[in-house]
Amino acid sequence: MYRFAVYGKGGIGKSTVCSALSCAFADLGKKVLQVGCDPKADSTLYLHGGQRIPTMLDILREKRDRAVLEDLVHTGYKGILCAEAGGPTPGLGCAGRGIAAAFEALEERDAFDILQPDVVLYDVLGDVVCGGFAMPIREGYADQVYIVTSGENMSIYAAANIALAVENFRQRGYAHLGGLILNRRNVPDERKKVEELAQELHTQILADLPRDNCISEAQDQGKGVMELYPDSPYALKVRELTEKMLKKD
C-alpha cells in the first residue's frame, strides 16, 4: 500500500492536486482511497460531480456506534473511494480533534483491511500542523509527505513550517518528506523562490504544475480537470508526478 499525505497552505490547490492524483493513480489500475482532512470537506467534491458527500463526523454524530464503513466511505469517479473527515459544529469544537475522531472511526471499522486500497491519499490543511492535522505523519498513517506550494510568501512560509514538523516526526520513525509540488500562481521569480526553499529543506521539486484555465472550466461544470481535460498540460504533469511518487516509495 502506498500512503501519501499532501499538505499545504489553505487555498493553495491541495484538493485539486489530490483529486487529480487520485484519477491518475486510478488510470494506472490502482485502487485509490482519498481522505479529506479539511473541515471544509471539499477534497472530493469534483470526484462526485460537484456534490459534497456526507462527512464522517456528521455521520458519527447522527448514528454513533450504528455507523458502518459504508456510511463513511463513498465511491466516486473512476471508482475512487472517498471519505471526508469534516469538522465540528462551528464555535463548539476543535477541528483537529474532529479529524482524530474520524481516523479512529476508520480504524475501528477495519477500513484499510476491508477496502484494501493500493494508494491512500490524505488531503491535509497545512496552515496549522498540530493535533489531528498532524495525524497522518505522527500516527503512521502515511509514509511520504508532499507539500504543495506556490512562490507566494505565505505559501512558502507555511511549506517551511510543514517541513519542520515532518522532520521532527521523521526522527521518531514516522513519515518523511517526499518533495515539493509547485502549483504555480505566476508570481515573479516563482520557480527560483521554490528552488531556494527546496535547497533549504534538502529536498526537490517533484512537479511544476502550470496555472491552467482548464481547471476552473472543469470545476464550473462540477468536474475535475482529469475528467474533462485529460490531455491538458496540467493533467500531463500530474501523470508524471504519480510515476515519480510510486518510484520514490
Helices and strands as residue ranges (DSSP letters): E 2-8, H 14-27, E 32-37, G 45-47, H 56-63, G 64-66, H 69-72, E 74-75, G 77-79, E 81-84, H 95-108, H 111-115, E 119-125, G 131-134, H 135-138, E 144-149, H 153-170, E 176-183, H 190-201, E 205-209, H 213-220, H 225-228, H 233-248
